[in-house]
Amino acid sequence: MSVARHIAFRLLQIIIRHSSPESRTWGDAMLRELDFVEGDWQALLWTLGSATALARHSAPRQLRSAVRKRVGPAGRLVLSWIAENAAGVLSGVIIAAGVLTLSAWGGPDLMSTAVPQWQAGHARLLELLTFVLIPESVFIVAALALWRRRRNIAVGLLLSAMTFTTHLVVHVANHN
Amino acid sequence: MRPRLRLSPQTIDVLDDFLETPRSWKYGYDISRNTGLKSGTLYPILMRLAERELLESSWEAAEPGRPPRHMYRLTPDGLRYAREERRSRAPRRARQAALARG
């Protein structure tokens, strides 16, 4: 066996040894084919390609298994809940961000058009209304309406409302 | 429901190679030579096909002293899928061939 082929063989063996159990069958299959690859450089290239494929197959499985071992049964329940519900919660957060953006950008113009006398005398109130009261009310009303049918989205909305309120409280406390 | 398979040109090449001799087992290196795909491209395709149960694998019964080789062939579902994909590509391939002929 030539040096290049020997290196290729050893390299692939090492990678197989460190792969996830599910990936090892594939690794063994790639290693076995190495005997039939014509040419030493081709064998080395075959190994490099196989190693990449094996690493891509194995890494997510090893990561998942490491997380499972580390977090324990309670953590596993939380993780599986997150995996199942993440899309819904994320949708709630995105909707909340959209409502806040609309209210913050369009609200002042809309309010000053609807109640022109407010623009001059009640700028602070207008700000409070469009940046805080309207979006927070929308979040809470929407979360209550969606709680039975789309609980994940409602949770996303409530989380956003809580984050926004916390941010506001910290902001007010620091600037007064 | 199994996730849909992403049909890259390389995956199509692999499916076409299996369709050449639908019921016979093939070795990884032979598929690589027939399709011109390197191992780093070929094996992820085989893995995805196997995960979706479109491909079955088996270890060859080796002669004594020789390590066994891994062999692959399409499952009945895989064959059906590959044939349907080939049929759906047929009009497009005919158009491309016509264009090439001018």
Contacts between the chains, C-beta under 8 A, distances in Angstrom:
chain1	res1	chain2	res2	distance
A	25	B	57	8.0
A	25	B	70	7.6
A	26	B	43	6.4
A	26	B	46	8.0
A	26	B	47	6.3
A	28	B	70	7.3
A	29	B	28	6.1
A	29	B	57	7.5
A	29	B	69	7.6
A	29	B	70	3.3
A	30	B	28	6.9
A	30	B	39	6.3
A	30	B	43	6.4
A	32	B	67	5.6
A	32	B	68	7.0
A	32	B	69	5.0
A	32	B	70	6.3
A	33	B	27	6.6
A	33	B	28	4.8
A	33	B	29	4.3
A	33	B	39	7.7
A	33	B	69	6.9
A	33	B	70	7.6
A	35	B	67	7.7
A	36	B	27	7.3
A	36	B	29	5.0
A	36	B	69	7.8
A	37	B	29	6.1
A	45	B	38	6.8
A	45	B	39	7.9
A	46	B	29	7.8
A	46	B	32	8.0
A	46	B	38	7.6
A	46	B	39	4.9
A	47	B	39	7.9
A	48	B	40	7.1
A	49	B	38	4.6
A	49	B	39	3.6
A	49	B	40	3.0
A	49	B	41	7.2
A	49	B	42	7.9
A	49	B	43	7.7
A	50	B	39	4.5
A	50	B	40	7.0
A	50	B	43	6.5
A	52	B	40	4.5
A	53	B	39	6.4
A	53	B	40	5.2
A	53	B	41	8.0
A	53	B	42	7.9
A	53	B	43	4.0
A	53	B	44	5.2
A	53	B	47	7.5
A	54	B	43	7.6
A	56	B	44	6.4
A	57	B	43	7.8
A	57	B	44	7.1
A	57	B	47	5.6
